[in-house]
Amino acid sequence: MIDQIVAAPLVTAEAFTDHDSAFIPESERAAVARAVPTRQREFFTVRHLARRAMVQLGVPGAARVPILKGDRGAPVWPGGVIGSLTHCSGYRGAVVGYTSEVRSAGIDAEPHSELPSGVLPSVSLAEERNWLASAVREYGPGLHLDKLLFCAKETTYKAWFPITKRWLGFEDAHITFGVSDAQTGCASGDFTATILIDGAAISGTPVTQLHGKWLISEGLVLASIVVPRE
Ligand SMILES: CC(C)(COP(=O)(O)OP(=O)(O)OC[C@H]1O[C@@H](n2cnc3c(N)ncnc32)[C@H](O)[C@@H]1OP(=O)(O)O)[C@@H](O)C(=O)NCCC(=O)NCCS
């Protein structure tokens, strides 16, 4: 599925169940030693996928490289590599690329179901809620576009963070969507995240807008942002 919204020069890998037998670096085992088993399994599976993708990309030593957590929980990639990880019930995904080609990347997956009641006001702007109201009239209740908005926002944060190393709140970006195909439970399109705060980067041009793609299929919502190297 992820291949439908992330293309070369990034390499993708995904799974719909956990892999028990994969190689797990000791430092990764230690990082989640106190976590519940489901958290350990998603942590190991998504890193197995990321290593597989890095091997395919041609990163030397990638098959055994640990992927630990760094600043504010962001994954720490080997030198010269950038990527993003996501996991939710029934899905694990990883994308990786070279920093010489890609400035940043973000992916997010969520189950395709309504946002829990009461969450929408705290993760959306009034303009986004207006769009949702008109989109529900246009596309019907079979598409959970509130969850798509949430997914696009988390994707925005994951792509934003490696460039700025700063927090971005749900009120700090305005997401607008393009819908290219929509049926009950299945749709795709693109989106733009307009950043509403100072987008100063740790190096290079400030972040003002990020462009992404999205997909609703197989009971999942997926979103991606790839920021090309300037
Ligand atoms: C970090 C966050 C985006 C993760 O999303 P999620 O749907 O909860 O979880 P996912 O499974 O999709 O992603 C988890 C992965 O995100 C990655 N991640 C965590 N923090 C990150 C950061 N600061 N930057 C980039 N990636 C990050 C990690 O790889 C993590 O996997 P791991 O814990 O196994 O290492 C979310 O928890 C969060 O803090 N959101 C608030 C910020 C936000 O979304 N703002 C909206 C801006 S418009």
The ligand as an SDF file (V2000), in Angstrom:
LIG
                    3D

 48 50  0  0  0  0  0  0  0  0999 V2000
    5.0550   11.5600   17.3370 C   0  0  0  0  0  0  0  0  0  0  0  0
    3.6750   11.2500   16.7980 C   0  0  0  0  0  0  0  0  0  0  0  0
    3.4360   12.0620   15.5310 C   0  0  0  0  0  0  0  0  0  0  0  0
    3.6110    9.7370   16.4840 C   0  0  0  0  0  0  0  0  0  0  0  0
    2.4270    9.3930   15.7900 O   0  0  0  0  0  0  0  0  0  0  0  0
    1.5030    8.1640   16.2680 P   0  0  0  0  0  0  0  0  0  0  0  0
    0.3530    8.0630   15.3210 O   0  0  0  0  0  0  0  0  0  0  0  0
    1.2320    8.3360   17.7260 O   0  0  0  0  0  0  0  0  0  0  0  0
    2.3830    6.8750   16.1390 O   0  0  0  0  0  0  0  0  0  0  0  0
    3.0210    6.1450   14.8530 P   0  0  0  0  0  0  0  0  0  0  0  0
    3.0760    4.7150   15.1740 O   0  0  0  0  0  0  0  0  0  0  0  0
    2.3890    6.5410   13.5860 O   0  0  0  0  0  0  0  0  0  0  0  0
    4.4900    6.7340   14.8410 O   0  0  0  0  0  0  0  0  0  0  0  0
    5.3730    6.4230   15.8670 C   0  0  0  0  0  0  0  0  0  0  0  0
    6.7470    6.6760   15.3280 C   0  0  0  0  0  0  0  0  0  0  0  0
    6.8980    8.0610   15.0740 O   0  0  0  0  0  0  0  0  0  0  0  0
    8.2760    8.3440   15.1200 C   0  0  0  0  0  0  0  0  0  0  0  0
    8.4590    9.5800   15.8580 N   0  0  0  0  0  0  0  0  0  0  0  0
    8.2550    9.8070   17.1640 C   0  0  0  0  0  0  0  0  0  0  0  0
    8.5810   11.0830   17.4650 N   0  0  0  0  0  0  0  0  0  0  0  0
    8.9950   11.6550   16.3090 C   0  0  0  0  0  0  0  0  0  0  0  0
    9.4630   12.9570   15.9890 C   0  0  0  0  0  0  0  0  0  0  0  0
    9.6080   13.9290   16.8980 N   0  0  0  0  0  0  0  0  0  0  0  0
    9.8220   13.2040   14.7020 N   0  0  0  0  0  0  0  0  0  0  0  0
    9.7180   12.2440   13.7460 C   0  0  0  0  0  0  0  0  0  0  0  0
    9.2810   10.9800   14.0060 N   0  0  0  0  0  0  0  0  0  0  0  0
    8.9140   10.7120   15.2810 C   0  0  0  0  0  0  0  0  0  0  0  0
    8.9580    7.1820   15.8420 C   0  0  0  0  0  0  0  0  0  0  0  0
    9.6750    6.4410   14.8800 O   0  0  0  0  0  0  0  0  0  0  0  0
    7.7950    6.3700   16.3500 C   0  0  0  0  0  0  0  0  0  0  0  0
    8.0130    4.9760   16.3340 O   0  0  0  0  0  0  0  0  0  0  0  0
    8.8390    4.2930   17.5390 P   0  0  0  0  0  0  0  0  0  0  0  0
    8.2260    4.7960   18.7980 O   0  0  0  0  0  0  0  0  0  0  0  0
    8.6790    2.8310   17.3130 O   0  0  0  0  0  0  0  0  0  0  0  0
   10.2370    4.7850   17.3770 O   0  0  0  0  0  0  0  0  0  0  0  0
    2.5260   11.5840   17.8170 C   0  0  0  0  0  0  0  0  0  0  0  0
    2.5960   10.7190   18.9220 O   0  0  0  0  0  0  0  0  0  0  0  0
    2.6150   13.0040   18.3470 C   0  0  0  0  0  0  0  0  0  0  0  0
    3.3560   13.3230   19.2760 O   0  0  0  0  0  0  0  0  0  0  0  0
    1.8100   13.9160   17.7760 N   0  0  0  0  0  0  0  0  0  0  0  0
    1.7380   15.2740   18.2470 C   0  0  0  0  0  0  0  0  0  0  0  0
    2.4270   16.2340   17.2810 C   0  0  0  0  0  0  0  0  0  0  0  0
    1.6210   16.4060   16.0440 C   0  0  0  0  0  0  0  0  0  0  0  0
    1.1840   15.4410   15.4560 O   0  0  0  0  0  0  0  0  0  0  0  0
    1.4190   17.6550   15.6400 N   0  0  0  0  0  0  0  0  0  0  0  0
    0.6100   17.9730   14.4830 C   0  0  0  0  0  0  0  0  0  0  0  0
    1.2930   19.0170   13.6560 C   0  0  0  0  0  0  0  0  0  0  0  0
    0.2320   19.6350   12.3750 S   0  0  0  0  0  0  0  0  0  0  0  0
  1  2  1  0
  2  3  1  0
  2  4  1  0
  2 36  1  0
  4  5  1  0
  5  6  1  0
  6  7  2  0
  6  8  1  0
  6  9  1  0
  9 10  1  0
 10 11  2  0
 10 12  1  0
 10 13  1  0
 13 14  1  0
 14 15  1  0
 15 16  1  0
 15 30  1  0
 16 17  1  0
 17 18  1  0
 17 28  1  0
 18 19  1  0
 18 27  1  0
 19 20  2  0
 20 21  1  0
 21 22  1  0
 21 27  2  0
 22 23  1  0
 22 24  2  0
 24 25  1  0
 25 26  2  0
 26 27  1  0
 28 29  1  0
 28 30  1  0
 30 31  1  0
 31 32  1  0
 32 33  2  0
 32 34  1  0
 32 35  1  0
 36 37  1  0
 36 38  1  0
 38 39  2  0
 38 40  1  0
 40 41  1  0
 41 42  1  0
 42 43  1  0
 43 44  2  0
 43 45  1  0
 45 46  1  0
 46 47  1  0
 47 48  1  0
M  END
$$$$
